[in-house]
């Protein structure tokens, strides 16, 4: 064997070794309303899902009135986290990150709850700020963006907050650096590292986060303020107007509406609200992620669905297989939030993602090796 062929064989062996990844990765996302788990192995272009878990725990129930997490809500959440922990052990997870968002950020007893989680489940929950939450959601959703449009607004309607991130699609080799950390993140908290998006497809440009805006209002907080069962058309419009006014500040700062008119900006939504809208739109007999994730829906059609859902009785919402009893008192608030954003930025079509924070965490864990 020649020296050249030996060198090639050695280089090939190194590449193979570098590609080999025997880790089992997992991400837990504990929000105001949901507890979600995703377990996966790395693959050449993405990751292969081994197990998932999602449960509505309503950790933030009553938080807007009391400022604290209730004993009942913490009990429900701990039960869900114990299931997550058993799945982690069963799958032999080697690399894990667990994050908590708005409910734990806002609650006076949020840190105490994190300690209790550690004591009762062994899980190390980390409370992340709004900026990192937005960045991780971008990483998770970026594969669904249209590379032919230079800019995007990605919104995430949560239980206790709503985030909107403005991103540009950069060159394939470009990545966010310190200058891309939003000004409001610098002003309100210790400056976090903006994660470098790890794209599962090589043809997709790396998104660069230019700015983000967060409002501490989500489906749980809005439903607790206005009610979730019997909602009149007048109350619904009050919710729409409140959120519209909140995000008008972000619109005035950057003028996204003009970018929409110029055909330069796309809108992508990730949340239970928009995935529920697609499920209702497609008249699914039960929710099916594979038929929802990545759907492109006309925004006027989506707003029409919002009005249809808002006009339903509580019993009708419960009876709908894509809404059900767990979302029936929250979905109208979510519809109001979405309609406000769609009116501010009237794109022709909305891309819907049933992915986000968990996927972003996994991409980052895999990239770190």
Buried (B, 14 or more C-beta within 10 A) or exposed (E): EEEEEEEEEEEEEEEEEEEEBEBBBBBBBBBBBBBBBBBBBBEEEBBEEBBEBBBBBBBBBBBBEEEBBBEEBBEBBBBBBBBBBEBBEEBEBEBBBBBBBBBBBBBEBBEEBBEBBEEBBEBEBBBBBBBBBBBBBBBBBBBBBBEEBBBBBBBBBBBBBBBBBBBBBBEEEBBBEEEBBBEBBEEEEEEBEBBBBBBBEEEBBBBBBBBBBBBBBBBBBBBBBBBBEEBEEEBBBBBBEBBBEBBEEBBEEBEBBEBBEEEEBBBBBBBBBBBBBBBBBBEBEEBBEEEBBBBBBEBEEBBEBBEBBBEBEBEEBBEBEBBBEBBBBBBBBBBBBBBBBBBBBBBEBBBBBBBBBBBBBBBBBBBEE
